[in-house]
Amino acid sequence: MAEATTEAIPARKGPFKARVEEGKRYFWCACGRSSTQPFCDGSHKQTGLAPVAYKADKTGDVWFCGCKQTGDRPFCDGSHSKL
C-alpha cells in the first residue's frame, strides 16, 4: 500500500473560474488530486487533507485556487505566480 501524503499538489498553475448558485454548497478540492477540479471527488482519502466547504452568497462567477497554495482558501490569491 502506498504511503499517505499530506502535501497538496497543484492541479494547475492558475485559478479555475466556476459559476456558482446562491445558497448552494460547494466543496473545493484542497489536495489537488480530484478529477473534477476545482471541486472535490473524494480523491483526498488517505492524504490527511480535507475539502473546504463554500456556500455561495450570490449567483455568479468565482475564481477558485488551482495551485492549492492560496492563503484565502478556497479562492485564488495569486499564490500561483510564485510557483
mmCIF file of the N, C-alpha and C atoms, coordinates in Angstrom:
data_MODEL
# 
_entry.id   MODEL 
# 
loop_
_atom_site.group_PDB 
_atom_site.id 
_atom_site.type_symbol 
_atom_site.label_atom_id 
_atom_site.label_alt_id 
_atom_site.label_comp_id 
_atom_site.label_asym_id 
_atom_site.label_entity_id 
_atom_site.label_seq_id 
_atom_site.pdbx_PDB_ins_code 
_atom_site.Cartn_x 
_atom_site.Cartn_y 
_atom_site.Cartn_z 
_atom_site.occupancy 
_atom_site.B_iso_or_equiv 
_atom_site.pdbx_formal_charge 
_atom_site.auth_seq_id 
_atom_site.auth_comp_id 
_atom_site.auth_asym_id 
_atom_site.auth_atom_id 
_atom_site.pdbx_PDB_model_num 
ATOM 1   N N  . MET A 1 1  ? 0.848   -1.190 0.000   1.00 0.00 ? 1  MET A N  1 
ATOM 2   C CA . MET A 1 1  ? 0.000   0.000  0.000   1.00 0.00 ? 1  MET A CA 1 
ATOM 3   C C  . MET A 1 1  ? 0.886   1.243  0.000   1.00 0.00 ? 1  MET A C  1 
ATOM 4   N N  . ALA A 1 2  ? 0.532   2.220  -0.812  1.00 0.00 ? 2  ALA A N  1 
ATOM 5   C CA . ALA A 1 2  ? 1.310   3.452  -0.907  1.00 0.00 ? 2  ALA A CA 1 
ATOM 6   C C  . ALA A 1 2  ? 1.195   4.243  0.390   1.00 0.00 ? 2  ALA A C  1 
ATOM 7   N N  . GLU A 1 3  ? 2.257   4.940  0.704   1.00 0.00 ? 3  GLU A N  1 
ATOM 8   C CA . GLU A 1 3  ? 2.291   5.757  1.907   1.00 0.00 ? 3  GLU A CA 1 
ATOM 9   C C  . GLU A 1 3  ? 1.432   7.003  1.704   1.00 0.00 ? 3  GLU A C  1 
ATOM 10  N N  . ALA A 1 4  ? 0.646   7.352  2.697   1.00 0.00 ? 4  ALA A N  1 
ATOM 11  C CA . ALA A 1 4  ? -0.211  8.531  2.615   1.00 0.00 ? 4  ALA A CA 1 
ATOM 12  C C  . ALA A 1 4  ? 0.651   9.791  2.661   1.00 0.00 ? 4  ALA A C  1 
ATOM 13  N N  . THR A 1 5  ? 0.227   10.804 1.916   1.00 0.00 ? 5  THR A N  1 
ATOM 14  C CA . THR A 1 5  ? 0.934   12.076 1.915   1.00 0.00 ? 5  THR A CA 1 
ATOM 15  C C  . THR A 1 5  ? -0.022  13.182 2.336   1.00 0.00 ? 5  THR A C  1 
ATOM 16  N N  . THR A 1 6  ? 0.506   14.184 3.001   1.00 0.00 ? 6  THR A N  1 
ATOM 17  C CA . THR A 1 6  ? -0.341  15.286 3.453   1.00 0.00 ? 6  THR A CA 1 
ATOM 18  C C  . THR A 1 6  ? -0.052  16.555 2.658   1.00 0.00 ? 6  THR A C  1 
ATOM 19  N N  . GLU A 1 7  ? 0.684   16.454 1.572   1.00 0.00 ? 7  GLU A N  1 
ATOM 20  C CA . GLU A 1 7  ? 1.003   17.625 0.769   1.00 0.00 ? 7  GLU A CA 1 
ATOM 21  C C  . GLU A 1 7  ? 0.032   17.775 -0.384  1.00 0.00 ? 7  GLU A C  1 
ATOM 22  N N  . ALA A 1 8  ? -0.453  18.995 -0.556  1.00 0.00 ? 8  ALA A N  1 
ATOM 23  C CA . ALA A 1 8  ? -1.311  19.292 -1.697  1.00 0.00 ? 8  ALA A CA 1 
ATOM 24  C C  . ALA A 1 8  ? -0.437  19.384 -2.940  1.00 0.00 ? 8  ALA A C  1 
ATOM 25  N N  . ILE A 1 9  ? -0.981  18.926 -4.066  1.00 0.00 ? 9  ILE A N  1 
ATOM 26  C CA . ILE A 1 9  ? -0.283  19.062 -5.332  1.00 0.00 ? 9  ILE A CA 1 
ATOM 27  C C  . ILE A 1 9  ? -1.054  20.044 -6.206  1.00 0.00 ? 9  ILE A C  1 
ATOM 28  N N  . PRO A 1 10 ? -0.365  20.928 -6.894  1.00 0.00 ? 10 PRO A N  1 
ATOM 29  C CA . PRO A 1 10 ? -1.075  21.881 -7.750  1.00 0.00 ? 10 PRO A CA 1 
ATOM 30  C C  . PRO A 1 10 ? -1.858  21.158 -8.846  1.00 0.00 ? 10 PRO A C  1 
ATOM 31  N N  . ALA A 1 11 ? -3.114  21.519 -9.000  1.00 0.00 ? 11 ALA A N  1 
ATOM 32  C CA . ALA A 1 11 ? -3.926  20.960 -10.081 1.00 0.00 ? 11 ALA A CA 1 
ATOM 33  C C  . ALA A 1 11 ? -3.607  21.697 -11.374 1.00 0.00 ? 11 ALA A C  1 
ATOM 34  N N  . ARG A 1 12 ? -3.273  22.982 -11.234 1.00 0.00 ? 12 ARG A N  1 
ATOM 35  C CA . ARG A 1 12 ? -2.830  23.806 -12.360 1.00 0.00 ? 12 ARG A CA 1 
ATOM 36  C C  . ARG A 1 12 ? -2.186  25.064 -11.814 1.00 0.00 ? 12 ARG A C  1 
ATOM 37  N N  . LYS A 1 13 ? -1.403  25.730 -12.638 1.00 0.00 ? 13 LYS A N  1 
ATOM 38  C CA . LYS A 1 13 ? -0.746  26.962 -12.226 1.00 0.00 ? 13 LYS A CA 1 
ATOM 39  C C  . LYS A 1 13 ? -1.620  28.142 -12.639 1.00 0.00 ? 13 LYS A C  1 
ATOM 40  N N  . GLY A 1 14 ? -2.718  28.279 -11.935 1.00 0.00 ? 14 GLY A N  1 
ATOM 41  C CA . GLY A 1 14 ? -3.682  29.329 -12.206 1.00 0.00 ? 14 GLY A CA 1 
ATOM 42  C C  . GLY A 1 14 ? -5.021  28.945 -11.618 1.00 0.00 ? 14 GLY A C  1 
ATOM 43  N N  . PRO A 1 15 ? -5.939  29.899 -11.540 1.00 0.00 ? 15 PRO A N  1 
ATOM 44  C CA . PRO A 1 15 ? -7.241  29.637 -10.926 1.00 0.00 ? 15 PRO A CA 1 
ATOM 45  C C  . PRO A 1 15 ? -8.221  28.953 -11.869 1.00 0.00 ? 15 PRO A C  1 
ATOM 46  N N  . PHE A 1 16 ? -9.290  28.437 -11.284 1.00 0.00 ? 16 PHE A N  1 
ATOM 47  C CA . PHE A 1 16 ? -10.416 27.864 -12.016 1.00 0.00 ? 16 PHE A CA 1 
ATOM 48  C C  . PHE A 1 16 ? -11.583 28.828 -11.882 1.00 0.00 ? 16 PHE A C  1 
ATOM 49  N N  . LYS A 1 17 ? -12.158 29.230 -12.997 1.00 0.00 ? 17 LYS A N  1 
ATOM 50  C CA . LYS A 1 17 ? -13.362 30.055 -12.978 1.00 0.00 ? 17 LYS A CA 1 
ATOM 51  C C  . LYS A 1 17 ? -14.555 29.113 -12.956 1.00 0.00 ? 17 LYS A C  1 
ATOM 52  N N  . ALA A 1 18 ? -15.443 29.305 -11.992 1.00 0.00 ? 18 ALA A N  1 
ATOM 53  C CA . ALA A 1 18 ? -16.617 28.438 -11.885 1.00 0.00 ? 18 ALA A CA 1 
ATOM 54  C C  . ALA A 1 18 ? -17.861 29.273 -11.589 1.00 0.00 ? 18 ALA A C  1 
ATOM 55  N N  . ARG A 1 19 ? -18.940 28.920 -12.208 1.00 0.00 ? 19 ARG A N  1 
ATOM 56  C CA . ARG A 1 19 ? -20.229 29.567 -11.960 1.00 0.00 ? 19 ARG A CA 1 
ATOM 57  C C  . ARG A 1 19 ? -20.859 28.905 -10.738 1.00 0.00 ? 19 ARG A C  1 
ATOM 58  N N  . VAL A 1 20 ? -21.261 29.709 -9.763  1.00 0.00 ? 20 VAL A N  1 
ATOM 59  C CA . VAL A 1 20 ? -21.889 29.187 -8.548  1.00 0.00 ? 20 VAL A CA 1 
ATOM 60  C C  . VAL A 1 20 ? -23.293 29.764 -8.416  1.00 0.00 ? 20 VAL A C  1 
ATOM 61  N N  . GLU A 1 21 ? -24.134 29.048 -7.675  1.00 0.00 ? 21 GLU A N  1 
ATOM 62  C CA . GLU A 1 21 ? -25.512 29.476 -7.459  1.00 0.00 ? 21 GLU A CA 1 
ATOM 63  C C  . GLU A 1 21 ? -25.723 29.868 -6.003  1.00 0.00 ? 21 GLU A C  1 
ATOM 64  N N  . GLU A 1 22 ? -26.399 30.982 -5.802  1.00 0.00 ? 22 GLU A N  1 
ATOM 65  C CA . GLU A 1 22 ? -26.685 31.481 -4.460  1.00 0.00 ? 22 GLU A CA 1 
ATOM 66  C C  . GLU A 1 22 ? -27.310 30.400 -3.582  1.00 0.00 ? 22 GLU A C  1 
ATOM 67  N N  . GLY A 1 23 ? -26.763 30.242 -2.387  1.00 0.00 ? 23 GLY A N  1 
ATOM 68  C CA . GLY A 1 23 ? -27.288 29.303 -1.409  1.00 0.00 ? 23 GLY A CA 1 
ATOM 69  C C  . GLY A 1 23 ? -26.781 27.874 -1.546  1.00 0.00 ? 23 GLY A C  1 
ATOM 70  N N  . LYS A 1 24 ? -26.132 27.560 -2.643  1.00 0.00 ? 24 LYS A N  1 
ATOM 71  C CA . LYS A 1 24 ? -25.636 26.200 -2.864  1.00 0.00 ? 24 LYS A CA 1 
ATOM 72  C C  . LYS A 1 24 ? -24.263 26.024 -2.215  1.00 0.00 ? 24 LYS A C  1 
ATOM 73  N N  . ARG A 1 25 ? -24.027 24.810 -1.670  1.00 0.00 ? 25 ARG A N  1 
ATOM 74  C CA . ARG A 1 25 ? -22.733 24.482 -1.048  1.00 0.00 ? 25 ARG A CA 1 
ATOM 75  C C  . ARG A 1 25 ? -21.850 23.769 -2.056  1.00 0.00 ? 25 ARG A C  1 
ATOM 76  N N  . TYR A 1 26 ? -20.577 24.127 -2.023  1.00 0.00 ? 26 TYR A N  1 
ATOM 77  C CA . TYR A 1 26 ? -19.572 23.526 -2.886  1.00 0.00 ? 26 TYR A CA 1 
ATOM 78  C C  . TYR A 1 26 ? -18.419 23.072 -2.010  1.00 0.00 ? 26 TYR A C  1 
ATOM 79  N N  . PHE A 1 27 ? -17.695 22.067 -2.465  1.00 0.00 ? 27 PHE A N  1 
ATOM 80  C CA . PHE A 1 27 ? -16.550 21.567 -1.719  1.00 0.00 ? 27 PHE A CA 1 
ATOM 81  C C  . PHE A 1 27 ? -15.319 21.660 -2.610  1.00 0.00 ? 27 PHE A C  1 
ATOM 82  N N  . TRP A 1 28 ? -14.463 22.622 -2.280  1.00 0.00 ? 28 TRP A N  1 
ATOM 83  C CA . TRP A 1 28 ? -13.246 22.892 -3.031  1.00 0.00 ? 28 TRP A CA 1 
ATOM 84  C C  . TRP A 1 28 ? -12.195 21.834 -2.719  1.00 0.00 ? 28 TRP A C  1 
ATOM 85  N N  . CYS A 1 29 ? -11.596 21.285 -3.753  1.00 0.00 ? 29 CYS A N  1 
ATOM 86  C CA . CYS A 1 29 ? -10.530 20.291 -3.594  1.00 0.00 ? 29 CYS A CA 1 
ATOM 87  C C  . CYS A 1 29 ? -9.289  20.975 -3.032  1.00 0.00 ? 29 CYS A C  1 
ATOM 88  N N  . ALA A 1 30 ? -8.849  20.563 -1.871  1.00 0.00 ? 30 ALA A N  1 
ATOM 89  C CA . ALA A 1 30 ? -7.665  21.133 -1.237  1.00 0.00 ? 30 ALA A CA 1 
ATOM 90  C C  . ALA A 1 30 ? -6.412  20.302 -1.501  1.00 0.00 ? 30 ALA A C  1 
ATOM 91  N N  . CYS A 1 31 ? -6.586  19.079 -1.987  1.00 0.00 ? 31 CYS A N  1 
ATOM 92  C CA . CYS A 1 31 ? -5.429  18.189 -2.166  1.00 0.00 ? 31 CYS A CA 1 
ATOM 93  C C  . CYS A 1 31 ? -4.821  18.254 -3.565  1.00 0.00 ? 31 CYS A C  1 
ATOM 94  N N  . GLY A 1 32 ? -5.615  18.679 -4.548  1.00 0.00 ? 32 GLY A N  1 
ATOM 95  C CA . GLY A 1 32 ? -5.131  18.764 -5.922  1.00 0.00 ? 32 GLY A CA 1 
ATOM 96  C C  . GLY A 1 32 ? -5.278  17.485 -6.718  1.00 0.00 ? 32 GLY A C  1 
ATOM 97  N N  . ARG A 1 33 ? -5.859  16.457 -6.141  1.00 0.00 ? 33 ARG A N  1 
ATOM 98  C CA . ARG A 1 33 ? -5.946  15.145 -6.790  1.00 0.00 ? 33 ARG A CA 1 
ATOM 99  C C  . ARG A 1 33 ? -7.284  14.877 -7.487  1.00 0.00 ? 33 ARG A C  1 
ATOM 100 N N  . SER A 1 34 ? -8.273  15.706 -7.268  1.00 0.00 ? 34 SER A N  1 
ATOM 101 C CA . SER A 1 34 ? -9.608  15.486 -7.808  1.00 0.00 ? 34 SER A CA 1 
ATOM 102 C C  . SER A 1 34 ? -9.622  15.564 -9.336  1.00 0.00 ? 34 SER A C  1 
ATOM 103 N N  . SER A 1 35 ? -10.414 14.703 -9.956  1.00 0.00 ? 35 SER A N  1 
ATOM 104 C CA . SER A 1 35 ? -10.577 14.751 -11.411 1.00 0.00 ? 35 SER A CA 1 
ATOM 105 C C  . SER A 1 35 ? -11.702 15.708 -11.802 1.00 0.00 ? 35 SER A C  1 
ATOM 106 N N  . THR A 1 36 ? -12.353 16.309 -10.804 1.00 0.00 ? 36 THR A N  1 
ATOM 107 C CA . THR A 1 36 ? -13.438 17.255 -11.059 1.00 0.00 ? 36 THR A CA 1 
ATOM 108 C C  . THR A 1 36 ? -13.074 18.648 -10.549 1.00 0.00 ? 36 THR A C  1 
ATOM 109 N N  . GLN A 1 37 ? -11.834 19.067 -10.777 1.00 0.00 ? 37 GLN A N  1 
ATOM 110 C CA . GLN A 1 37 ? -11.346 20.373 -10.325 1.00 0.00 ? 37 GLN A CA 1 
ATOM 111 C C  . GLN A 1 37 ? -12.274 21.490 -10.771 1.00 0.00 ? 37 GLN A C  1 
ATOM 112 N N  . PRO A 1 38 ? -12.486 22.478 -9.922  1.00 0.00 ? 38 PRO A N  1 
ATOM 113 C CA . PRO A 1 38 ? -11.819 22.722 -8.649  1.00 0.00 ? 38 PRO A CA 1 
ATOM 114 C C  . PRO A 1 38 ? -12.521 22.065 -7.469  1.00 0.00 ? 38 PRO A C  1 
ATOM 115 N N  . PHE A 1 39 ? -13.473 21.181 -7.778  1.00 0.00 ? 39 PHE A N  1 
ATOM 116 C CA . PHE A 1 39 ? -14.273 20.589 -6.714  1.00 0.00 ? 39 PHE A CA 1 
ATOM 117 C C  . PHE A 1 39 ? -13.808 19.186 -6.341  1.00 0.00 ? 39 PHE A C  1 
ATOM 118 N N  . CYS A 1 40 ? -14.135 18.790 -5.138  1.00 0.00 ? 40 CYS A N  1 
ATOM 119 C CA . CYS A 1 40 ? -13.724 17.505 -4.566  1.00 0.00 ? 40 CYS A CA 1 
ATOM 120 C C  . CYS A 1 40 ? -14.471 16.336 -5.196  1.00 0.00 ? 40 CYS A C  1 
ATOM 121 N N  . ASP A 1 41 ? -13.735 15.252 -5.445  1.00 0.00 ? 41 ASP A N  1 
ATOM 122 C CA . ASP A 1 41 ? -14.357 13.996 -5.892  1.00 0.00 ? 41 ASP A CA 1 
ATOM 123 C C  . ASP A 1 41 ? -14.026 12.848 -4.945  1.00 0.00 ? 41 ASP A C  1 
ATOM 124 N N  . GLY A 1 42 ? -13.454 13.175 -3.775  1.00 0.00 ? 42 GLY A N  1 
ATOM 125 C CA . GLY A 1 42 ? -13.110 12.153 -2.785  1.00 0.00 ? 42 GLY A CA 1 
ATOM 126 C C  . GLY A 1 42 ? -11.695 11.617 -2.904  1.00 0.00 ? 42 GLY A C  1 
ATOM 127 N N  . SER A 1 43 ? -10.914 12.141 -3.840  1.00 0.00 ? 43 SER A N  1 
ATOM 128 C CA . SER A 1 43 ? -9.543  11.650 -4.048  1.00 0.00 ? 43 SER A CA 1 
ATOM 129 C C  . SER A 1 43 ? -8.599  11.936 -2.886  1.00 0.00 ? 43 SER A C  1 
ATOM 130 N N  . HIS A 1 44 ? -9.016  12.784 -1.963  1.00 0.00 ? 44 HIS A N  1 
ATOM 131 C CA . HIS A 1 44 ? -8.170  13.146 -0.828  1.00 0.00 ? 44 HIS A CA 1 
ATOM 132 C C  . HIS A 1 44 ? -8.062  12.048 0.227   1.00 0.00 ? 44 HIS A C  1 
ATOM 133 N N  . LYS A 1 45 ? -8.875  11.035 0.124   1.00 0.00 ? 45 LYS A N  1 
ATOM 134 C CA . LYS A 1 45 ? -8.858  9.986  1.147   1.00 0.00 ? 45 LYS A CA 1 
ATOM 135 C C  . LYS A 1 45 ? -7.441  9.460  1.326   1.00 0.00 ? 45 LYS A C  1 
ATOM 136 N N  . GLN A 1 46 ? -7.028  9.304  2.545   1.00 0.00 ? 46 GLN A N  1 
ATOM 137 C CA . GLN A 1 46 ? -5.701  8.842  2.965   1.00 0.00 ? 46 GLN A CA 1 
ATOM 138 C C  . GLN A 1 46 ? -4.592  9.850  2.692   1.00 0.00 ? 46 GLN A C  1 
ATOM 139 N N  . THR A 1 47 ? -4.956  11.123 2.455   1.00 0.00 ? 47 THR A N  1 
ATOM 140 C CA . THR A 1 47 ? -3.924  12.153 2.307   1.00 0.00 ? 47 THR A CA 1 
ATOM 141 C C  . THR A 1 47 ? -3.777  12.966 3.584   1.00 0.00 ? 47 THR A C  1 
ATOM 142 N N  . GLY A 1 48 ? -4.785  12.905 4.453   1.00 0.00 ? 48 GLY A N  1 
ATOM 143 C CA . GLY A 1 48 ? -4.767  13.746 5.642   1.00 0.00 ? 48 GLY A CA 1 
ATOM 144 C C  . GLY A 1 48 ? -5.311  15.137 5.357   1.00 0.00 ? 48 GLY A C  1 
ATOM 145 N N  . LEU A 1 49 ? -5.709  15.380 4.114   1.00 0.00 ? 49 LEU A N  1 
ATOM 146 C CA . LEU A 1 49 ? -6.269  16.667 3.713   1.00 0.00 ? 49 LEU A CA 1 
ATOM 147 C C  . LEU A 1 49 ? -7.778  16.525 3.561   1.00 0.00 ? 49 LEU A C  1 
ATOM 148 N N  . ALA A 1 50 ? -8.479  17.631 3.656   1.00 0.00 ? 50 ALA A N  1 
ATOM 149 C CA . ALA A 1 50 ? -9.934  17.607 3.540   1.00 0.00 ? 50 ALA A CA 1 
ATOM 150 C C  . ALA A 1 50 ? -10.383 18.758 2.653   1.00 0.00 ? 50 ALA A C  1 
ATOM 151 N N  . PRO A 1 51 ? -11.494 18.582 1.946   1.00 0.00 ? 51 PRO A N  1 
ATOM 152 C CA . PRO A 1 51 ? -12.009 19.667 1.112   1.00 0.00 ? 51 PRO A CA 1 
ATOM 153 C C  . PRO A 1 51 ? -12.498 20.830 1.971   1.00 0.00 ? 51 PRO A C  1 
ATOM 154 N N  . VAL A 1 52 ? -12.614 21.989 1.349   1.00 0.00 ? 52 VAL A N  1 
ATOM 155 C CA . VAL A 1 52 ? -13.080 23.192 2.031   1.00 0.00 ? 52 VAL A CA 1 
ATOM 156 C C  . VAL A 1 52 ? -14.498 23.497 1.553   1.00 0.00 ? 52 VAL A C  1 
ATOM 157 N N  . ALA A 1 53 ? -15.432 23.582 2.500   1.00 0.00 ? 53 ALA A N  1 
ATOM 158 C CA . ALA A 1 53 ? -16.822 23.894 2.173   1.00 0.00 ? 53 ALA A CA 1 
ATOM 159 C C  . ALA A 1 53 ? -16.963 25.380 1.867   1.00 0.00 ? 53 ALA A C  1 
ATOM 160 N N  . TYR A 1 54 ? -17.759 25.676 0.857   1.00 0.00 ? 54 TYR A N  1 
ATOM 161 C CA . TYR A 1 54 ? -18.038 27.058 0.463   1.00 0.00 ? 54 TYR A CA 1 
ATOM 162 C C  . TYR A 1 54 ? -19.514 27.164 0.119   1.00 0.00 ? 54 TYR A C  1 
ATOM 163 N N  . LYS A 1 55 ? -20.212 28.112 0.718   1.00 0.00 ? 55 LYS A N  1 
ATOM 164 C CA . LYS A 1 55 ? -21.615 28.356 0.406   1.00 0.00 ? 55 LYS A CA 1 
ATOM 165 C C  . LYS A 1 55 ? -21.697 29.700 -0.315  1.00 0.00 ? 55 LYS A C  1 
ATOM 166 N N  . ALA A 1 56 ? -22.202 29.665 -1.540  1.00 0.00 ? 56 ALA A N  1 
ATOM 167 C CA . ALA A 1 56 ? -22.284 30.870 -2.359  1.00 0.00 ? 56 ALA A CA 1 
ATOM 168 C C  . ALA A 1 56 ? -23.298 31.854 -1.788  1.00 0.00 ? 56 ALA A C  1 
ATOM 169 N N  . ASP A 1 57 ? -22.864 33.107 -1.615  1.00 0.00 ? 57 ASP A N  1 
ATOM 170 C CA . ASP A 1 57 ? -23.776 34.128 -1.105  1.00 0.00 ? 57 ASP A CA 1 
ATOM 171 C C  . ASP A 1 57 ? -24.525 34.825 -2.238  1.00 0.00 ? 57 ASP A C  1 
ATOM 172 N N  . LYS A 1 58 ? -24.089 34.586 -3.488  1.00 0.00 ? 58 LYS A N  1 
ATOM 173 C CA . LYS A 1 58 ? -24.802 35.110 -4.649  1.00 0.00 ? 58 LYS A CA 1 
ATOM 174 C C  . LYS A 1 58 ? -24.442 34.268 -5.868  1.00 0.00 ? 58 LYS A C  1 
ATOM 175 N N  . THR A 1 59 ? -25.282 34.309 -6.875  1.00 0.00 ? 59 THR A N  1 
ATOM 176 C CA . THR A 1 59 ? -25.029 33.600 -8.121  1.00 0.00 ? 59 THR A CA 1 
ATOM 177 C C  . THR A 1 59 ? -24.042 34.412 -8.954  1.00 0.00 ? 59 THR A C  1 
ATOM 178 N N  . GLY A 1 60 ? -23.057 33.730 -9.500  1.00 0.00 ? 60 GLY A N  1 
ATOM 179 C CA . GLY A 1 60 ? -22.069 34.413 -10.330 1.00 0.00 ? 60 GLY A CA 1 
ATOM 180 C C  . GLY A 1 60 ? -20.807 33.593 -10.483 1.00 0.00 ? 60 GLY A C  1 
ATOM 181 N N  . ASP A 1 61 ? -19.800 34.187 -11.104 1.00 0.00 ? 61 ASP A N  1 
ATOM 182 C CA . ASP A 1 61 ? -18.526 33.519 -11.319 1.00 0.00 ? 61 ASP A CA 1 
ATOM 183 C C  . ASP A 1 61 ? -17.602 33.735 -10.127 1.00 0.00 ? 61 ASP A C  1 
ATOM 184 N N  . VAL A 1 62 ? -16.877 32.679 -9.787  1.00 0.00 ? 62 VAL A N  1 
ATOM 185 C CA . VAL A 1 62 ? -15.918 32.702 -8.679  1.00 0.00 ? 62 VAL A CA 1 
ATOM 186 C C  . VAL A 1 62 ? -14.609 32.131 -9.201  1.00 0.00 ? 62 VAL A C  1 
ATOM 187 N N  . TRP A 1 63 ? -13.499 32.674 -8.739  1.00 0.00 ? 63 TRP A N  1 
ATOM 188 C CA . TRP A 1 63 ? -12.166 32.172 -9.111  1.00 0.00 ? 63 TRP A CA 1 
ATOM 189 C C  . TRP A 1 63 ? -11.625 31.336 -7.953  1.00 0.00 ? 63 TRP A C  1 
ATOM 190 N N  . PHE A 1 64 ? -11.659 30.029 -8.132  1.00 0.00 ? 64 PHE A N  1 
ATOM 191 C CA . PHE A 1 64 ? -11.152 29.094 -7.124  1.00 0.00 ? 64 PHE A CA 1 
ATOM 192 C C  . PHE A 1 64 ? -9.678  28.820 -7.379  1.00 0.00 ? 64 PHE A C  1 
ATOM 193 N N  . CYS A 1 65 ? -8.919  28.681 -6.306  1.00 0.00 ? 65 CYS A N  1 
ATOM 194 C CA . CYS A 1 65 ? -7.490  28.399 -6.398  1.00 0.00 ? 65 CYS A CA 1 
ATOM 195 C C  . CYS A 1 65 ? -7.246  27.062 -7.102  1.00 0.00 ? 65 CYS A C  1 
ATOM 196 N N  . GLY A 1 66 ? -6.300  27.063 -8.020  1.00 0.00 ? 66 GLY A N  1 
ATOM 197 C CA . GLY A 1 66 ? -5.922  25.837 -8.718  1.00 0.00 ? 66 GLY A CA 1 
ATOM 198 C C  . GLY A 1 66 ? -4.592  25.278 -8.260  1.00 0.00 ? 66 GLY A C  1 
ATOM 199 N N  . CYS A 1 67 ? -3.740  26.146 -7.692  1.00 0.00 ? 67 CYS A N  1 
ATOM 200 C CA . CYS A 1 67 ? -2.403  25.698 -7.280  1.00 0.00 ? 67 CYS A CA 1 
ATOM 201 C C  . CYS A 1 67 ? -2.399  25.102 -5.874  1.00 0.00 ? 67 CYS A C  1 
ATOM 202 N N  . LYS A 1 68 ? -3.477  25.322 -5.131  1.00 0.00 ? 68 LYS A N  1 
ATOM 203 C CA . LYS A 1 68 ? -3.669  24.780 -3.774  1.00 0.00 ? 68 LYS A CA 1 
ATOM 204 C C  . LYS A 1 68 ? -2.737  25.409 -2.743  1.00 0.00 ? 68 LYS A C  1 
ATOM 205 N N  . GLN A 1 69 ? -2.139  26.556 -3.078  1.00 0.00 ? 69 GLN A N  1 
ATOM 206 C CA . GLN A 1 69 ? -1.217  27.238 -2.171  1.00 0.00 ? 69 GLN A CA 1 
ATOM 207 C C  . GLN A 1 69 ? -1.790  28.546 -1.617  1.00 0.00 ? 69 GLN A C  1 
ATOM 208 N N  . THR A 1 70 ? -3.038  28.860 -1.936  1.00 0.00 ? 70 THR A N  1 
ATOM 209 C CA . THR A 1 70 ? -3.654  30.118 -1.538  1.00 0.00 ? 70 THR A CA 1 
ATOM 210 C C  . THR A 1 70 ? -3.706  30.310 -0.020  1.00 0.00 ? 70 THR A C  1 
ATOM 211 N N  . GLY A 1 71 ? -3.651  31.540 0.391   1.00 0.00 ? 71 GLY A N  1 
ATOM 212 C CA . GLY A 1 71 ? -3.843  31.889 1.793   1.00 0.00 ? 71 GLY A CA 1 
ATOM 213 C C  . GLY A 1 71 ? -5.288  32.293 2.055   1.00 0.00 ? 71 GLY A C  1 
ATOM 214 N N  . ASP A 1 72 ? -6.109  32.283 1.007   1.00 0.00 ? 72 ASP A N  1 
ATOM 215 C CA . ASP A 1 72 ? -7.507  32.706 1.077   1.00 0.00 ? 72 ASP A CA 1 
ATOM 216 C C  . ASP A 1 72 ? -8.414  31.571 0.602   1.00 0.00 ? 72 ASP A C  1 
ATOM 217 N N  . ARG A 1 73 ? -8.221  30.384 1.176   1.00 0.00 ? 73 ARG A N  1 
ATOM 218 C CA . ARG A 1 73 ? -8.959  29.192 0.765   1.00 0.00 ? 73 ARG A CA 1 
ATOM 219 C C  . ARG A 1 73 ? -10.460 29.402 0.796   1.00 0.00 ? 73 ARG A C  1 
ATOM 220 N N  . PRO A 1 74 ? -11.179 29.084 -0.244  1.00 0.00 ? 74 PRO A N  1 
ATOM 221 C CA . PRO A 1 74 ? -10.819 28.353 -1.453  1.00 0.00 ? 74 PRO A CA 1 
ATOM 222 C C  . PRO A 1 74 ? -10.498 29.239 -2.659  1.00 0.00 ? 74 PRO A C  1 
ATOM 223 N N  . PHE A 1 75 ? -10.364 30.537 -2.451  1.00 0.00 ? 75 PHE A N  1 
ATOM 224 C CA . PHE A 1 75 ? -10.226 31.472 -3.559  1.00 0.00 ? 75 PHE A CA 1 
ATOM 225 C C  . PHE A 1 75 ? -8.772  31.704 -3.971  1.00 0.00 ? 75 PHE A C  1 
ATOM 226 N N  . CYS A 1 76 ? -8.595  32.059 -5.225  1.00 0.00 ? 76 CYS A N  1 
ATOM 227 C CA . CYS A 1 76 ? -7.269  32.393 -5.729  1.00 0.00 ? 76 CYS A CA 1 
ATOM 228 C C  . CYS A 1 76 ? -6.806  33.705 -5.121  1.00 0.00 ? 76 CYS A C  1 
ATOM 229 N N  . ASP A 1 77 ? -5.569  33.746 -4.630  1.00 0.00 ? 77 ASP A N  1 
ATOM 230 C CA . ASP A 1 77 ? -4.987  34.978 -4.108  1.00 0.00 ? 77 ASP A CA 1 
ATOM 231 C C  . ASP A 1 77 ? -3.708  35.351 -4.854  1.00 0.00 ? 77 ASP A C  1 
ATOM 232 N N  . GLY A 1 78 ? -3.458  34.679 -5.984  1.00 0.00 ? 78 GLY A N  1 
ATOM 233 C CA . GLY A 1 78 ? -2.268  34.975 -6.783  1.00 0.00 ? 78 GLY A CA 1 
ATOM 234 C C  . GLY A 1 78 ? -1.041  34.169 -6.391  1.00 0.00 ? 78 GLY A C  1 
ATOM 235 N N  . SER A 1 79 ? -1.168  33.262 -5.435  1.00 0.00 ? 79 SER A N  1 
ATOM 236 C CA . SER A 1 79 ? -0.021  32.464 -4.980  1.00 0.00 ? 79 SER A CA 1 
ATOM 237 C C  . SER A 1 79 ? 0.637   31.688 -6.119  1.00 0.00 ? 79 SER A C  1 
ATOM 238 N N  . HIS A 1 80 ? -0.137  31.341 -7.157  1.00 0.00 ? 80 HIS A N  1 
ATOM 239 C CA . HIS A 1 80 ? 0.407   30.570 -8.281  1.00 0.00 ? 80 HIS A CA 1 
ATOM 240 C C  . HIS A 1 80 ? 1.529   31.322 -8.995  1.00 0.00 ? 80 HIS A C  1 
ATOM 241 N N  . SER A 1 81 ? 1.550   32.647 -8.871  1.00 0.00 ? 81 SER A N  1 
ATOM 242 C CA . SER A 1 81 ? 2.607   33.425 -9.554  1.00 0.00 ? 81 SER A CA 1 
ATOM 243 C C  . SER A 1 81 ? 3.972   33.228 -8.903  1.00 0.00 ? 81 SER A C  1 
ATOM 244 N N  . LYS A 1 82 ? 4.005   32.612 -7.726  1.00 0.00 ? 82 LYS A N  1 
ATOM 245 C CA . LYS A 1 82 ? 5.272   32.375 -7.019  1.00 0.00 ? 82 LYS A CA 1 
ATOM 246 C C  . LYS A 1 82 ? 5.762   30.944 -7.181  1.00 0.00 ? 82 LYS A C  1 
ATOM 247 N N  . LEU A 1 83 ? 5.042   30.130 -7.954  1.00 0.00 ? 83 LEU A N  1 
ATOM 248 C CA . LEU A 1 83 ? 5.447   28.733 -8.143  1.00 0.00 ? 83 LEU A CA 1 
ATOM 249 C C  . LEU A 1 83 ? 6.450   28.601 -9.265  1.00 0.00 ? 83 LEU A C  1 
# 
